[in-house]
Amino acid sequence: MSRFSYLLSLTPLETWRLLRRRLPVLRNGLAWTAGELLSSGKHSRGIRFAELLLRQEAVVRRHMPWVPLDYEGKRVVEIGCGPLAGFGPLVIFCGAKSFESAEPEWDPALLSSPVVIDRYLRVFHADLVSLYGPRMDFEAFRAALHERMEIHRTGFERAPITGTVDIVLSQSCLEHVFPFEETVDKLAAIQGPKTRFLHLVDFGNHYPTVSPFEGLYGQPRSEYIARRGKAINLLRAPDVAKFFADRGIRARVIPSRVVAGDGGKIHPWWRERYDDSALFTQLALVAGPAE
Ligand SMILES: C[S@@+](CC[C@H](N)C(=O)[O-])C[C@H]1O[C@@H](n2cnc3c(N)ncnc32)[C@H](O)[C@@H]1O
């Protein structure tokens, strides 16, 4: 589907949602509503965070030794958890001592609204019980979320999250942060030698086009960013690896989806800096240490 036919296929609500996210002038407007979240195939399924972790850890294990993340008694941080607390409910259910996140769009009223409690958290809890066992009942789960989760409505780089943490996660967030340097500086500040981390980075255009790279490489990076209003930073996997290494964070960057290019024009700015593997890695995991 071309980007144009995709736009034509949207309902008015979907068009409004897309515009709000894409146009800089609207980006600081209304936050999500419960109705939007519960009608979203992505946001309405809390258990997708467990599915993501199971798949991502399996991919990492194919490339390096990797003991599954264990949240029991751990201090867990997520960058950009999204509107319904992201990995928070999962890690708290699995025994984390605390979950902290920084999410510029955070609205605490959403997760405590009756409709989200009944149609999101209750189902998420039931799915967690099936997957990890009856660790806590629903009322204990809600109390634990209230007591052990702290989400700051700000960029991660400015968040009052200090001291060494045990585990850092992010899901499709690092490609959206500006400037990236400040985010990795902040990561370095809360990183100890034993801090484990797993970040999924999506290097595609974030549109449902046939090629996930459609439109990205026809102009230099800065032109694309200016045109699209800082929606994605367009760093490629080797850039991410270098930023981590420059700050002394030993990370493996593991491609988890590499797709062929679409034959579209690639501006020399990209060809002079990146090889095909960097240009056509759509998803990568940034992981470390093994245990
Ligand atoms: C594609 S969404 C992913 C949300 C969530 N991780 C998920 O998978 O549902 C990217 C998120 O990054 C957040 N974000 C953007 N800049 C950020 C920053 N500087 N610090 C923390 N989060 C940020 C956005 O508000 C948005 O919720």
The ligand as an ORCA input file, in Angstrom:
! r2SCAN-3c Opt
* xyz 0 1
  C       6.365      4.435     19.556
  S       5.984      4.999     21.145
  C       6.289      3.529     22.097
  C       5.559      3.554     23.407
  C       5.707      2.249     24.211
  N       7.095      1.967     24.492
  C       5.040      1.103     23.493
  O       5.750      0.226     22.953
  O       3.811      1.088     23.446
  C       7.388      6.030     21.562
  C       7.250      6.652     22.932
  O       8.447      7.365     23.222
  C       8.073      8.471     24.009
  N       9.181      9.441     24.022
  C       9.526     10.331     23.061
  N      10.585     11.064     23.466
  C      10.924     10.609     24.704
  C      11.926     10.954     25.652
  N      12.804     11.943     25.417
  N      11.968     10.286     26.819
  C      11.089      9.297     27.076
  N      10.118      8.921     26.215
  C      10.024      9.568     25.053
  C       6.794      8.951     23.341
  O       6.024      9.802     24.157
  C       6.106      7.649     23.027
  O       5.247      7.229     24.057
*
